[in-house]
Amino acid sequence: MFAIPNGGLRDIRTASTLKAEGVRSGVCDIFLPWPVKSNPYDIPTRYHGAFIEMKLEKYRNRKNGGCSEEQIDFIEWATNAGYYCRVCYSWTEARDILIAYLEGRL
């Protein structure tokens, strides 16, 4: 599992360097590159991996849960491509989602 450095304020030089390296707006904050199967006997995977977008709790009831249009577009694309995607509003919520994902309960 790793974080994706998409957010935050940066000086123009750092932002340009990150963009040149492939950083894109809208990509979720955390990625777990671990596929899960529907059950042990299925050959196809249920999900190819899991993306988690982290937001502050105060954004939960805002329009789109505080997600930008780019984030909504990415989550829709990734979901259609076979990835599990979830917006979480605390580290404990993200932990619980990731445990359930790894245990095949999602």
C-alpha positions in Angstrom: 0.0 0.0 0.0 1.3 3.5 -0.8 0.2 7.1 -0.8 -0.1 9.1 -4.1 1.3 12.7 -3.7 -1.5 14.5 -5.6 -2.7 17.1 -3.1 -1.2 20.0 -1.2 0.2 23.4 -2.0 3.6 23.4 -3.7 5.9 25.9 -5.3 5.7 26.1 -9.1 9.0 24.2 -9.6 8.0 21.3 -7.4 4.5 21.2 -9.1 6.1 21.2 -12.5 8.5 18.4 -11.6 5.7 16.2 -10.1 3.6 16.8 -13.2 6.5 15.8 -15.5 6.9 12.6 -13.4 3.2 11.7 -14.0 1.3 13.0 -11.0 -2.3 13.7 -12.1 -5.1 15.6 -10.4 -8.0 13.5 -9.3 -6.2 10.3 -8.5 -7.1 8.9 -5.0 -4.7 9.4 -2.1 -3.9 5.7 -1.3 -3.6 2.6 -3.4 -3.5 -1.0 -2.3 -2.3 -3.1 -5.3 -3.7 -6.3 -4.1 -6.4 -8.2 -6.1 -9.2 -10.0 -4.2 -11.2 -12.9 -5.6 -15.0 -13.3 -5.2 -14.3 -16.6 -3.4 -11.3 -19.0 -3.3 -12.6 -21.1 -6.2 -13.2 -18.2 -8.7 -10.4 -17.6 -11.2 -11.4 -14.0 -12.1 -10.7 -11.4 -9.5 -13.5 -9.3 -8.0 -11.3 -6.3 -7.7 -7.8 -5.6 -9.1 -6.9 -3.3 -6.1 -8.3 -0.7 -3.9 -8.2 3.1 -4.0 -9.0 5.2 -1.0 -9.6 9.0 -1.1 -9.1 10.7 2.2 -11.2 13.7 3.2 -11.7 15.6 6.4 -14.8 14.7 8.3 -16.2 18.2 7.8 -16.5 17.5 4.1 -18.7 14.4 4.5 -22.0 16.2 4.0 -20.8 18.6 1.3 -21.6 18.3 -2.4 -19.9 15.1 -3.7 -18.6 14.4 -0.3 -16.0 17.1 -0.8 -14.6 15.4 -3.9 -13.5 17.5 -6.9 -14.8 16.8 -10.4 -11.4 15.3 -11.3 -11.7 13.0 -8.3 -15.2 11.9 -9.2 -14.1 11.2 -12.7 -11.1 9.2 -11.5 -13.3 7.2 -9.1 -15.8 6.4 -11.8 -13.1 5.4 -14.2 -11.3 3.2 -11.7 -14.5 1.5 -10.5 -15.4 0.7 -14.1 -11.9 -0.7 -14.7 -12.4 -3.2 -11.8 -10.9 -1.4 -8.8 -12.6 -0.9 -5.4 -12.9 2.8 -4.6 -14.0 4.5 -1.4 -13.9 8.0 0.1 -13.1 7.8 3.8 -13.3 10.6 6.4 -11.0 9.2 9.1 -8.0 6.9 9.3 -10.2 4.4 11.3 -12.8 4.4 8.5 -10.0 3.7 6.0 -8.5 1.0 8.2 -11.9 -0.8 8.5 -12.5 -0.6 4.8 -9.1 -2.0 4.0 -9.4 -4.8 6.4 -12.9 -5.7 5.0 -11.4 -5.5 1.5 -8.5 -7.8 2.3 -10.9 -10.3 4.0 -13.1 -10.3 0.9 -16.1 -8.8 2.7 -16.7 -6.0 0.1 
